Amino acid sequence: MNFSTNNTARKDGFAFSLLRAGTLAVAAAVILSACGGGDGGGPGYPTAFLPVVPPADSGGSGGNGGGALGNVTCKDFDGNDMTVKPKTITVYNNSDRVIYPVLSTSENAKNEWIRGCFRVDDKLYPTTSVYKLYVNEGTGIPANSSVTVTLPLYSELSTENYITWWNGGRVVLADSNERLRQEEDKKLDTPAAVTCTGDHTNCALSVYSSKVQFPENIYAQLSEYTFGDAVIPVGQKPLLKPDNVGYNISYVDHVYLPIGIGPKNNPYIGYSGSVQSLPTFAGALGAFMGSDAGKGWPVYNLNSLKLPGGYNIFAQREGVVPAIDNVPVKPASGGVPVLTVQKCIAGQCTEDEKKNLHYGDAVQRMQNLWGSCVNWGAEDLSAYVTETISCPADLATKMDAVKQFFAQNHQNYLALHTGNTCKTSTPEKPVFTYMEALKHIYGWVPFNEGCGAGDNKLADTSIPGWTHATIQPMYIHDLQYNYKQAAVQGNPKLNFNPYVSLIHESLQMNAYGFSVDDAVGFMSELGDGLVFVVGGPHGLENSKQFSYLDGFALAIGVPSTLGEGTPLIKKYGVCALGQDAKDPGCAADKQDVTMPTNSRIAGFRVGSVPSYPVKVRFTDTKDNLYTFQVIDRFSACAVGAPGDCPSNRDAIKAGLVCSVTRSDGTVHPMSKTWCDGANPNQSRDDKDPQVTKNFMSFPMPVDFLK
């Protein structure tokens, strides 16, 4: 959560991106290193692998900062040296089997984190390899154990050749070692500044560079992370903001294992994902496959149940895997499929079905819906549509608008080639067809094949009556979430995407069910690292699932005289009344989260608490202590009355019990003024309570009030 009020322009591609058809679309490269044995590092490691100060003409400084191993020196907003400490990734295996953790990132043409650290805009620092880290390669970590890897911002392999550990990465958590390594992988030494420890297991790390990512048919669940952020303040050079940790579990691509993620040293943020046991989670997947909604949903060609998301059922339909792979469905004539159906997994398919049967009833209904509700002109749809259904007028209008929106985006794509702005003069997707439309619509991705990743943005597309800003919310709430509508519940043939209900209802997860899902998916919160748990909650600092509706964010005013790099808050803490038998009234001054000292952050999130009322305390940089109470969870408001939200705002204000005291314990003379300025409010989408965001807004710190 970023409370900074400076006017910054976020570069395209910085946002945490999702995986599409097995291609990592994150922004940088990660390589991780050794710990405690194996090929691990130590004093004898080459100095070339230690973070070093860049050349004088680079415009920045870096390295170990002259202090603790892993510290890196960057430039802050004012151009002064700023020490950036490492962050950590911890994996807890709470399951009953061995888990194989692997981390990797992708190639990127522009390394924004290095540019932001050094504050330069005339160099790109490209990363030309994928880097992969294997924890206890081949043996993994056993049940009831954990490992912690410590990651510096970067390591420099050679002059201006940086491995950026923080700038977007993936965490692959597998329950089989099969196919986790590829022939293209090349073994490397491990940078010494990356360390690792194990609890109830050893921890040896192996590092490889590669030109390929992982194949689709691995027994693994993918998660994604990024540490810090890189922004471009108006009129300035890039700036690294190292405070937050970003993360999500890529259930948008596939669903296989129950993974929970939470920030480290931020106990007021609940977890994302699932903390179910592996058998319970697998049982829910099986129940979906046995239900009418999930009947015939595609599965990966594996011996365990792994399901593709709503985009991959189209994008990976024609995909094949190497004939040598050990998979259950192998047509005699070759062409081993990535996706198949359970009937074939069970050995009940003909040779033709083994090769060509990639989906069943659930997907067929989705295709029939598009064939019935939308006019596709003269295109022959007989290969995709088997039944014409009665489509409600409102649904037909909205689906047609989405189709026309992507048809216009395709026209814009063709125009890019006319203007010679793409890599080739001939477009890779020259015709807007039914199946190409479905691939792009369910992925919510533009037509830019053969062009740059940032070309032909959906945000720049519009049609009469619709812009991207208006059509995307409609697509989210009225189409992807249409399983909640009474008409759809009465007629499953109208279900736009059954996978969304699997993620949010059957599995009860606050994770992406589709690419622009605005339920809790990608998180960005204050933290010193991340905790990943597999098959149970042990290891999480907060074992309650995160929801914007359950908590709130404190937001205070920012004095106009305060510089971007000047902090406002030193520390904060939250206590739920009646929860601690030793301190039921929360009399103790519990402030256990320390704020960054080099960023102007005007608040913090109280994301998940055991119960209400809660007492909140924070200390500003002048050592004034602020205390207030929130007596109840914020209530939702009726649609159309945002000015009155939350509906219990008067009760929240009346129960505030607010005060500000000086460091000597006396009441600050502006205490009442500050407390009277309290404003409980909400920012939300009326159509879905999952996107309600609650705020406790207050004036600027008391010493700036008049």
C-alpha positions in Angstrom: 0.0 0.0 0.0 1.5 3.3 -1.1 0.4 6.4 0.9 2.9 8.7 -0.6 1.3 11.8 -2.0 4.0 12.8 -4.4 2.9 13.0 -8.0 4.6 10.2 -9.8 4.1 8.6 -13.1 4.3 4.8 -13.0 6.1 3.4 -16.0 4.3 0.9 -18.1 5.4 -2.6 -17.3 6.3 -1.8 -13.6 3.0 -3.2 -12.4 3.2 -6.8 -11.3 2.3 -8.6 -14.5 0.7 -12.0 -15.0 1.8 -15.1 -16.9 0.3 -15.9 -20.2 0.6 -19.3 -21.9 3.6 -20.2 -19.8 5.6 -17.0 -20.6 6.8 -15.0 -17.7 5.8 -11.4 -18.2 7.5 -9.9 -15.2 9.9 -7.0 -15.5 13.3 -8.3 -14.5 15.6 -11.1 -13.7 16.3 -12.9 -10.5 19.1 -15.2 -9.6 19.4 -16.5 -6.1 22.3 -18.1 -4.3 23.7 -20.5 -1.9 23.3 -21.3 1.7 24.7 -23.8 4.2 26.3 -26.4 1.9 26.1 -28.0 -1.5 27.5 -25.4 -4.0 27.1 -22.7 -1.4 29.1 -19.5 -1.1 31.5 -18.4 1.5 34.7 -16.4 2.0 36.3 -18.1 -1.0 33.7 -16.9 -3.5 35.0 -14.6 -6.4 34.7 -11.0 -5.6 33.1 -10.4 -9.0 29.9 -11.9 -7.5 29.8 -9.5 -4.6 27.7 -6.3 -5.1 30.3 -3.7 -6.1 30.3 0.1 -6.7 29.4 0.8 -10.3 31.8 2.8 -12.5 32.0 6.5 -11.8 30.2 7.3 -15.1 27.1 5.3 -14.2 25.7 8.2 -12.2 25.0 6.1 -9.1 26.5 4.0 -6.4 25.9 0.5 -5.3 27.4 -2.4 -3.5 27.4 -3.7 0.0 27.3 -0.2 1.4 30.4 -0.8 3.5 28.2 -2.5 6.1 26.4 -5.8 6.5 26.6 -8.3 3.7 23.8 -7.8 1.3 23.3 -4.1 2.0 23.2 -2.0 -1.1 23.8 1.8 -1.4 21.3 3.6 -3.6 20.4 7.3 -4.1 17.3 8.7 -2.4 14.9 11.3 -3.6 17.3 14.1 -2.8 20.3 12.4 -4.3 21.8 11.3 -1.0 23.2 7.8 -0.2 20.5 5.5 1.0 21.2 2.0 2.4 18.8 -0.6 1.1 18.8 -3.7 3.3 18.1 -7.2 1.9 14.6 -8.8 2.1 13.7 -12.4 2.6 11.6 -15.2 1.2 10.6 -18.0 3.6 8.8 -21.2 2.5 7.0 -23.3 5.1 6.1 -26.9 4.1 3.1 -27.7 6.2 2.1 -30.6 4.0 2.6 -34.3 4.3 5.0 -34.6 1.4 8.3 -33.1 0.0 8.0 -29.7 -1.6 10.5 -28.5 -4.2 10.9 -24.6 -4.2 12.4 -22.9 -7.2 12.7 -19.2 -7.9 13.2 -17.6 -11.3 12.8 -14.5 -13.4 12.9 -13.5 -17.0 14.9 -11.5 -19.4 14.2 -7.8 -19.6 15.4 -5.0 -21.9 15.3 -2.3 -19.2 16.2 -2.8 -15.6 14.1 -0.2 -13.8 15.1 -1.2 -10.3 18.8 -0.6 -11.1 18.0 2.7 -12.9 16.0 3.8 -9.9 18.7 2.8 -7.4 21.4 4.7 -9.3 18.9 7.4 -10.4 19.9 7.3 -14.0 17.8 7.5 -17.2 20.5 7.2 -19.9 21.3 3.5 -19.4 19.1 0.4 -19.6 21.1 -2.3 -17.7 19.4 -5.1 -19.7 19.1 -8.6 -18.4 19.6 -11.2 -21.2 19.2 -14.5 -19.3 16.6 -16.2 -17.1 18.1 -17.1 -13.7 16.8 -20.0 -11.6 17.4 -20.9 -8.0 16.7 -24.4 -6.7 16.4 -25.0 -3.0 17.9 -28.4 -2.2 17.9 -29.4 -5.8 16.5 -32.9 -6.3 15.6 -33.4 -2.7 13.5 -30.4 -1.8 12.4 -29.7 1.7 10.6 -32.3 3.8 7.2 -32.1 5.6 7.2 -29.8 8.6 10.3 -27.8 7.7 11.1 -24.3 6.3 13.8 -22.4 4.5 14.6 -18.7 4.4 16.5 -17.1 1.6 17.9 -13.6 2.0 18.0 -11.5 -1.1 19.9 -8.2 -1.7 18.6 -5.8 -4.2 21.2 -6.8 -6.8 24.5 -8.5 -7.4 26.9 -7.4 -10.2 28.3 -10.3 -12.2 30.4 -8.2 -14.4 30.6 -4.5 -15.3 27.1 -3.2 -15.6 25.7 -6.8 -15.8 23.4 -6.9 -12.8 21.2 -9.7 -11.3 18.3 -7.9 -9.8 16.8 -10.1 -7.1 13.8 -7.8 -6.4 12.4 -6.7 -9.7 9.7 -9.2 -10.3 10.1 -12.9 -9.8 8.3 -16.2 -9.6 8.2 -18.8 -6.9 7.5 -22.3 -8.2 6.4 -24.7 -5.4 6.2 -28.2 -6.7 5.4 -31.6 -5.1 7.4 -33.5 -7.7 10.9 -32.8 -9.0 9.9 -34.0 -12.5 10.8 -31.6 -15.4 11.9 -28.8 -13.1 15.3 -28.7 -14.9 15.8 -28.2 -18.6 18.7 -29.0 -20.9 19.2 -25.3 -21.7 20.1 -24.5 -18.0 23.7 -23.6 -17.4 25.2 -24.0 -13.9 26.6 -20.8 -12.3 28.4 -20.0 -9.1 26.2 -18.4 -6.5 26.6 -14.7 -5.4 28.0 -14.6 -1.9 25.6 -11.9 -0.6 22.6 -14.2 -0.9 22.3 -16.5 2.1 19.9 -19.2 3.3 19.0 -21.0 6.5 16.8 -24.0 7.1 14.6 -25.1 10.0 14.4 -28.9 10.4 16.2 -29.2 7.0 19.5 -28.3 5.4 19.5 -25.5 2.8 21.7 -25.8 -0.3 21.0 -23.6 -3.3 21.8 -24.2 -6.9 21.8 -21.4 -9.5 21.4 -21.7 -13.3 21.2 -19.3 -16.2 18.9 -20.2 -19.0 17.0 -19.0 -22.1 13.8 -20.8 -21.2 11.3 -20.8 -18.4 9.6 -23.9 -17.0 7.3 -26.1 -19.1 3.6 -26.1 -18.5 3.4 -29.7 -17.5 5.2 -29.5 -14.1 3.6 -30.5 -10.9 3.7 -27.1 -9.4 1.8 -24.0 -8.4 3.2 -20.6 -9.5 3.4 -17.5 -7.4 4.8 -14.1 -8.2 6.6 -11.4 -6.1 8.4 -8.1 -6.4 10.2 -6.2 -3.7 10.2 -2.4 -3.7 9.0 -0.3 -6.6 10.5 2.0 -9.2 8.8 5.2 -10.1 9.6 8.4 -12.0 8.7 11.5 -10.0 7.5 14.3 -12.2 10.4 16.1 -13.9 13.0 13.7 -12.3 15.0 10.6 -13.0 13.9 7.1 -11.9 13.6 6.5 -8.2 13.7 3.2 -6.2 11.2 3.0 -3.3 12.4 -0.1 -1.4 9.7 -0.3 1.3 6.9 -2.5 0.0 6.6 -6.2 -0.9 4.3 -7.2 -3.8 2.9 -10.7 -4.3 0.2 -12.8 -5.8 -0.6 -16.5 -6.5 -1.1 -17.1 -10.2 -4.4 -19.0 -9.9 -5.4 -17.0 -13.0 -3.1 -19.3 -15.0 -3.7 -22.6 -13.3 -4.7 -24.2 -9.9 -2.9 -27.1 -8.4 -1.7 -26.5 -4.8 -2.9 -24.5 -1.8 -0.5 -21.7 -1.3 -0.8 -18.8 1.2 1.4 -15.7 1.2 1.8 -12.9 3.7 4.3 -10.1 4.4 7.1 -10.4 6.9 7.2 -8.0 9.9 3.8 -6.6 9.1 1.4 -8.7 11.4 -1.7 -6.6 10.5 -2.0 -8.0 6.9 -3.8 -11.3 6.5 -2.7 -13.9 4.0 -3.7 -14.2 0.3 -4.5 -17.6 -1.3 -5.3 -20.8 0.6 -4.1 -22.5 3.8 -6.2 -25.7 3.2 -4.5 -29.0 3.5 -3.4 -30.7 0.3 -6.1 -33.4 0.5 -8.9 -30.9 1.2 -7.8 -28.7 -1.6 -7.5 -31.6 -4.1 -11.0 -32.7 -2.9 -12.4 -29.3 -3.8 -10.9 -29.5 -7.3 -12.3 -33.0 -7.8 -15.7 -31.8 -6.6 -15.7 -29.0 -9.2 -14.8 -31.5 -11.9 -17.7 -33.7 -10.9 -20.2 -30.8 -10.8 -22.3 -29.6 -13.7 -20.4 -26.3 -13.8 -17.0 -28.1 -14.1 -18.0 -31.1 -16.2 -15.4 -31.6 -18.9 -13.1 -28.8 -17.8 -9.7 -29.3 -19.3 -6.9 -30.7 -17.2 -3.1 -30.7 -17.7 -1.6 -33.9 -19.0 -0.3 -35.1 -15.6 -0.9 -37.8 -13.1 -2.3 -35.3 -10.6 -5.2 -32.9 -11.0 -4.1 -29.5 -12.2 -6.6 -27.2 -14.0 -5.9 -24.4 -16.5 -7.6 -21.0 -16.0 -10.1 -19.4 -18.3 -7.5 -17.9 -20.6 -5.3 -21.0 -20.9 -8.2 -23.3 -21.8 -8.1 -21.4 -25.2 -4.5 -20.3 -25.4 -2.9 -23.7 -24.6 -5.5 -25.8 -26.4 -3.2 -26.7 -29.3 -0.1 -26.9 -27.2 2.1 -30.0 -27.2 4.9 -31.3 -25.0 8.0 -33.3 -25.9 7.3 -36.9 -26.8 9.9 -38.1 -24.3 7.9 -36.6 -21.3 6.5 -39.0 -18.8 2.8 -38.1 -19.1 -0.4 -40.3 -19.0 -1.9 -39.4 -22.4 0.4 -40.2 -25.4 -1.2 -40.6 -28.8 0.6 -43.2 -30.9 0.9 -40.9 -33.8 2.7 -38.2 -31.8 1.5 -34.7 -30.8 1.4 -35.2 -27.1 -1.1 -32.6 -25.8 -0.6 -30.1 -23.0 -4.3 -30.1 -22.2 -6.6 -33.1 -22.1 -9.7 -34.3 -20.3 -10.1 -36.7 -17.3 -11.6 -39.3 -19.6 -8.3 -39.6 -21.4 -6.3 -39.5 -18.1 -8.4 -42.5 -17.0 -7.4 -44.4 -20.2 -10.8 -44.3 -21.8 -10.1 -42.4 -25.0 -9.6 -43.5 -28.5 -6.3 -42.6 -30.3 -8.0 -39.7 -32.0 -9.4 -38.4 -28.7 -6.0 -38.7 -27.0 -4.7 -36.3 -29.7 -7.7 -33.9 -30.3 -10.0 -34.0 -27.2 -9.0 -30.9 -25.2 -12.2 -29.9 -23.5 -15.7 -31.0 -22.6 -19.2 -29.7 -21.7 -18.2 -26.7 -19.5 -16.0 -25.1 -22.1 -18.4 -26.1 -24.9 -21.1 -24.1 -23.1 -18.8 -21.0 -23.0 -18.2 -21.3 -26.8 -21.9 -21.8 -27.4 -22.6 -18.6 -25.4 -20.3 -16.6 -27.6 -21.7 -18.1 -30.7 -25.3 -17.4 -29.7 -25.0 -13.9 -28.0 -22.7 -12.3 -30.6 -22.9 -11.9 -34.3 -19.7 -13.1 -36.0 -20.7 -12.3 -39.6 -19.9 -14.9 -42.2 -17.3 -16.8 -40.2 -18.1 -20.5 -40.0 -18.4 -21.4 -36.3 -19.4 -25.0 -36.7 -16.0 -26.2 -35.3 -16.7 -24.3 -32.1 -20.4 -23.9 -31.5 -22.7 -27.0 -31.2 -25.9 -25.3 -29.9 -27.7 -22.0 -30.2 -29.0 -20.9 -26.9 -31.5 -18.2 -25.9 -29.4 -15.2 -24.9 -30.9 -12.5 -22.6 -30.8 -9.1 -24.3 -28.7 -7.4 -21.6 -26.1 -10.2 -21.7 -26.0 -10.1 -25.5 -25.5 -6.3 -25.6 -22.6 -6.5 -23.1 -20.8 -9.4 -24.8 -21.2 -7.7 -28.2 -19.7 -4.5 -26.8 -16.6 -6.5 -25.5 -16.3 -8.2 -28.9 -16.5 -4.9 -30.8 -13.9 -3.4 -28.4 -11.4 -6.1 -29.2 -12.3 -5.9 -32.9 -11.3 -2.2 -32.7 -8.1 -3.1 -30.9 -7.3 -5.5 -33.7 -7.8 -2.7 -36.2 -5.4 -0.6 -34.2 -2.9 -3.6 -34.3 -3.1 -3.7 -38.1 -2.5 0.0 -38.3 0.8 -0.5 -36.3 2.1 -2.6 -39.2 1.0 -0.1 -41.7 3.1 2.5 -39.9 6.1 0.1 -39.7 6.2 0.3 -35.9 6.3 -3.5 -35.3 9.1 -6.0 -35.8 7.7 -7.3 -39.1 5.6 -5.7 -41.8 3.2 -8.6 -41.8 1.0 -9.0 -38.8 1.1 -12.4 -37.0 -2.6 -12.2 -36.4 -3.9 -10.7 -39.7 -7.6 -11.6 -39.2 -9.9 -11.0 -36.3 -11.5 -14.5 -35.7 -13.9 -16.0 -33.2 -11.1 -18.1 -31.5 -8.5 -15.3 -31.5 -11.1 -13.0 -30.0 -11.9 -15.5 -27.2 -8.2 -15.9 -26.4 -7.7 -12.2 -26.0 -10.9 -11.5 -24.3 -10.5 -14.1 -21.6 -6.8 -13.0 -21.1 -7.9 -9.3 -21.4 -4.7 -8.8 -23.4 -4.3 -6.6 -26.5 -3.4 -7.7 -30.0 0.4 -6.9 -30.1 1.9 -10.2 -31.4 5.1 -9.3 -33.3 5.1 -5.8 -31.8 6.4 -4.4 -28.5 5.0 -5.6 -25.2 3.7 -2.1 -24.5 2.2 -1.5 -28.0 -1.5 -1.3 -28.7 -2.7 -0.9 -25.2 -6.3 -1.7 -24.3 -6.3 1.6 -22.4 -5.9 3.4 -25.7 -8.8 1.6 -27.3 -12.3 2.9 -27.5 -15.6 2.3 -29.4 -18.8 4.4 -29.5 -20.3 4.4 -26.0 -17.4 2.6 -24.4 -13.8 3.4 -23.3 -11.4 1.1 -21.6 -12.3 2.8 -18.3 -16.0 1.9 -18.6 -15.9 -1.4 -20.4 -13.4 -3.2 -18.1 -15.5 -2.8 -14.9 -18.5 -4.0 -16.9 -16.5 -7.0 -18.1 -15.4 -7.8 -14.5 -18.7 -7.5 -12.7 -21.4 -8.2 -15.3 -19.6 -11.0 -17.2 -16.8 -12.7 -15.3 -18.9 -12.6 -12.0 -22.2 -13.4 -13.7 -22.3 -16.7 -11.9 -23.8 -14.7 -9.0 -26.8 -13.6 -11.0 -30.1 -15.4 -10.5 -30.6 -16.0 -14.2 -27.2 -17.7 -14.5 -27.8 -19.8 -11.4 -31.0 -21.0 -13.0 -29.4 -21.7 -16.4 -25.7 -22.7 -16.3 -25.5 -22.4 -20.1 -25.2 -18.6 -19.4 -22.1 -19.0 -17.2 -19.4 -16.7 -18.7 -16.5 -18.4 -16.9 -17.1 -21.3 -14.4 -13.4 -21.0 -13.3 -14.1 -17.8 -11.4 -16.6 -19.4 -9.1 -14.2 -22.3 -8.5 -11.5 -19.9 -7.2 -13.8 -17.6 -5.2 -16.6 -19.9 -4.1 -15.5 -23.5 -4.1 -11.9 -22.8 -2.9 -12.8 -19.7 -1.0 -9.6 -17.9 -2.2 -8.9 -14.2 -2.4 -6.8 -14.6 -5.5 -7.1 -13.8 -9.2 -9.8 -15.8 -10.9 -9.1 -14.0 -14.2 -6.4 -11.5 -15.4 -8.1 -8.2 -14.3 -10.0 -9.7 -11.3 -10.4 -6.9 -8.8 -10.9 -9.2 -5.8 -7.8 -9.4 -3.7 -5.2 -10.6 -6.1 -2.0 -8.6 -6.3 -1.0 -7.2 -3.0 1.6 -4.5 -2.2 2.2 -3.9 1.5 4.9 -2.7 3.8 7.2 -5.6 4.7 10.8 -6.9 5.1 10.0 -10.0 2.9 7.4 -12.6 2.3 6.3 -15.9 3.9 4.9 -18.7 1.6 3.1 -21.6 3.2 2.0 -24.8 1.6 -0.8 -26.9 3.0 -1.5 -25.0 6.2 -1.2 -21.6 8.0 1.9 -22.4 10.2 4.5 -19.7 9.7 2.2 -16.8 8.7 2.3 -13.8 11.0 -1.5 -13.3 10.5 -3.6 -16.5 10.0 -6.7 -14.6 9.0 -7.4 -14.3 5.2 -7.0 -10.7 4.0 -10.1 -8.8 2.9 -10.4 -5.1 2.2 -13.8 -5.1 3.8 -12.6 -6.4 7.1 -9.9 -3.8 7.8 -9.1 -0.2 7.1 -6.2 2.1 6.2 -5.1 5.1 8.2 -4.4 8.1 6.0 -3.1 11.4 7.4 -2.6 14.7 5.7 0.8 15.7 4.3 2.3 19.1 5.0 3.1 21.0 1.8 6.6 21.8 3.3 7.6 18.2 3.8 10.0 16.7 1.3 9.4 13.5 -0.5 12.2 11.7 1.4 11.1 13.0 4.9 9.1 10.4 6.9 5.9 11.3 8.8 5.4 8.2 11.1 8.0 6.3 13.1 6.1 3.3 14.2 2.6 1.9 14.8 0.7 -0.9 16.4 -2.9 -2.3 16.7 -4.5 -4.2 19.6 -7.9 -6.0 19.6 -9.7 -5.4 22.8 -10.5 -8.5 24.8 -8.1 -10.8 22.9 -5.1 -10.8 25.2 -5.9 -12.2 28.7 -2.9 -10.4 30.1 -4.0 -7.0 28.6 -7.7 -7.2 27.7 -8.0 -3.4 27.7 -5.0 -2.9 25.4 -3.3 -0.6 28.0 0.2 -1.5 26.9 1.7 0.7 24.2 2.0 -1.9 21.5 3.8 -0.5 18.5 5.6 -3.3 16.7 5.9 -2.1 13.1 8.7 0.3 12.4 8.2 2.6 9.4 10.9 3.4 6.8 13.2 6.4 7.5 13.7 7.6 4.0 10.2 7.7 2.5 7.3 10.0 3.0 4.6 7.5 3.8 1.4 9.1 5.0 -0.4 6.1 6.6 -0.6 2.3 7.0 -3.0 -0.5 6.6 -4.8 -2.4 9.3 -5.8 -5.2 7.1 -6.9 -8.1 9.2 -7.6 -8.1 12.9 -9.1 -10.9 15.2 -12.1 -8.8 16.2 -13.4 -5.3 17.0 -13.1 -2.9 18.8 -9.4 -2.2 18.1 -7.0 0.3 19.6 -4.6 1.9 17.2 -1.4 3.8 18.2 1.2 5.5 16.1 4.1 7.8 16.8 5.1 10.6 14.5 8.7 11.8 13.9 8.3 14.4 16.7 7.6 11.7 19.2 3.9 12.6 19.6 1.8 9.6 20.4 -1.6 9.2 18.6 -4.2 6.9 20.1 -7.7 6.1 18.8 -10.2 3.3 18.8 -12.3 1.8 16.1 -15.3 0.2 17.7 -16.6 -1.9 14.8 -16.0 -3.1 11.3 -16.9 -0.6 8.6 -20.4 -1.4 7.3 -21.2 -1.4 3.6 -23.5 1.2 2.2 -26.5 1.0 -0.2 -25.6 1.5 -3.8 -25.6 5.1 -4.9 -24.8 6.7 -1.5 -21.0 6.9 -1.4 -21.0 10.2 0.5 -22.6 8.5 3.5 -20.3 5.5 3.5 -19.7 3.6 5.7 -23.3 3.5 7.0 -22.0 3.3 10.6 -19.6 6.2 10.3 -21.3 8.3 13.0 -21.0 5.4 15.4 -17.3 5.0 14.5 -16.7 8.7 15.1 -18.6 8.6 18.4 -16.6 5.7 19.7 -13.2 7.1 18.6 -11.8 7.7 22.2 -9.0 9.7 20.5 -6.0 11.6 22.0 -2.6 12.9 21.1 0.1 13.2 23.8 3.6 14.6 23.7 6.7 12.6 24.5 6.5 13.7 28.2 2.9 12.3 28.5 1.1 15.6 28.5 -1.9 16.2 26.1 -0.9 18.0 23.0 -2.7 21.4 22.6 -3.9 20.4 19.1 -5.1 17.0 20.2 -8.8 17.8 20.0 -8.4 19.5 16.7 -6.7 16.5 15.2 -9.2 14.0 16.6 -12.2 16.1 15.6 -10.9 15.9 12.0 -11.4 12.1 11.9 -13.3 11.0 8.8 -14.3 7.3 8.4 -14.9 6.8 4.6 -14.9 4.2 1.9 -13.7 3.8 -1.7 -15.5 1.0 -3.3 -17.2 -0.5 -6.3 -20.9 -0.8 -5.6 -21.3 -4.0 -7.5 -18.9 -6.2 -5.5 -18.1 -6.0 -1.8 -14.7 -7.6 -2.4 -13.4 -4.3 -3.6 -14.6 -2.1 -0.8 -11.7 -0.2 0.7 -12.1 1.5 4.1 -10.2 4.5 5.4 -9.7 6.4 8.6 -8.6 9.8 7.4 -7.1 12.4 9.7 -5.5 15.8 9.4 -1.8 16.3 9.1 0.4 15.7 12.2 -0.4 17.9 15.2 2.8 20.0 15.0 1.8 21.2 11.6 -1.8 22.3 12.6 -2.6 25.9 13.3 
